[in-house]
Amino acid sequence: MIPRIAVALVAIEHVYILVLEMFFWNKPLGMKTFNTTQAFADASASLAANQGLYNGFLAAGLFWGLFTNNRTFKIFFLACVIVAGVFGGLTAAPKIMLTQALPAAIALALVLWFGRKSAQG
């Protein structure tokens, strides 16, 4: 149950990011969240929407793993979130490693740990 909750929280976070990037990027909430100006947000809105869509795909894969109880899907999509979070942290804002990569890494560790325990018992 603990790994499922952790995976669900990562998936929900990525739905939230999708909403921010696709619908609120150039609105006060999005600009405050991403620390951007109106001019930058307006100029980059289509790029942000594209990023949001990709975050939605990550969330969809995690939800699919939860609904089908497919451990491989969970592992693959959590690994994708970790890679994206590390890359974002190195190229955009270091806090992305803490807000995206770290929760996914914790969820992945839980999925692997509890999967190992159930395989033994």
C-alpha positions in Angstrom: 0.0 0.0 0.0 2.8 2.4 0.8 4.4 2.2 -2.7 1.0 2.7 -4.3 0.4 5.8 -2.3 3.9 7.1 -3.2 3.4 6.4 -6.9 0.0 8.0 -6.8 1.4 11.2 -5.3 4.1 11.4 -8.0 1.3 10.9 -10.7 -0.9 13.6 -9.1 2.1 16.0 -8.9 2.6 15.6 -12.7 -1.1 16.2 -13.4 -0.7 19.4 -11.3 2.4 20.4 -13.4 0.4 19.6 -16.6 -2.3 22.0 -15.5 0.2 24.7 -14.5 2.1 24.5 -17.7 -0.8 24.1 -20.1 -3.4 26.3 -18.7 -1.8 28.7 -16.2 1.7 29.4 -17.6 1.0 33.0 -18.5 -1.5 33.6 -15.6 -0.6 34.9 -12.2 -0.4 31.4 -10.6 1.9 30.0 -13.3 4.1 33.1 -13.4 4.5 33.1 -9.6 5.1 29.3 -9.5 7.8 29.4 -12.3 9.1 32.9 -11.4 8.6 34.4 -14.9 7.5 37.7 -16.3 4.4 38.3 -18.4 6.4 38.9 -21.5 8.5 35.7 -21.0 5.4 33.7 -20.2 3.5 34.9 -23.2 6.4 34.3 -25.5 7.0 30.8 -24.2 3.4 29.6 -23.7 3.4 27.1 -26.5 6.7 25.6 -25.3 5.3 25.3 -21.7 2.1 23.7 -23.0 4.3 21.1 -24.8 6.2 20.4 -21.5 2.9 20.1 -19.7 1.7 17.5 -22.2 4.8 15.5 -21.5 4.2 15.7 -17.8 0.7 14.4 -18.5 2.1 11.4 -20.3 4.3 10.6 -17.3 1.2 10.9 -15.0 -0.8 8.6 -17.4 1.9 6.0 -17.4 2.1 6.0 -13.6 -1.7 5.8 -13.3 -1.7 3.0 -15.8 0.8 1.2 -13.6 -1.3 1.7 -10.6 -4.6 0.6 -12.2 -3.1 -2.5 -13.8 -0.8 -3.1 -10.8 2.0 -3.4 -13.3 5.3 -3.1 -11.5 7.3 -2.7 -14.7 5.2 0.3 -15.8 5.7 1.9 -12.4 9.4 1.4 -12.5 9.8 2.6 -16.1 7.7 5.8 -15.6 9.2 6.6 -12.2 12.7 6.3 -13.8 11.5 8.6 -16.6 10.4 11.2 -14.0 13.8 10.9 -12.2 15.7 11.4 -15.5 13.5 14.4 -16.4 13.8 15.8 -12.9 17.6 15.6 -12.9 17.8 17.1 -16.4 15.4 19.9 -15.4 17.4 20.5 -12.3 20.7 20.7 -14.2 19.3 22.8 -17.1 16.4 24.9 -15.7 16.2 25.2 -11.9 18.0 23.1 -9.3 14.8 22.9 -7.1 13.3 20.6 -9.8 15.6 17.8 -8.5 14.0 18.2 -5.1 10.4 18.7 -6.2 10.3 16.1 -9.0 13.3 13.7 -9.0 13.4 13.1 -5.3 9.8 12.1 -4.8 10.0 9.8 -7.8 13.3 8.3 -6.5 11.6 7.7 -3.1 8.6 6.1 -4.8 10.9 4.0 -7.0 12.8 2.8 -3.9 9.6 1.8 -2.2 8.3 0.0 -5.3 11.6 -1.9 -5.6 11.9 -2.6 -1.8 8.3 -3.8 -1.3 8.5 -5.8 -4.6 11.6 -7.5 -3.4 10.0 -8.3 0.0 6.9 -9.8 -1.6 9.0 -11.9 -4.0 10.8 -13.4 -1.0 7.8 -14.0 1.1 
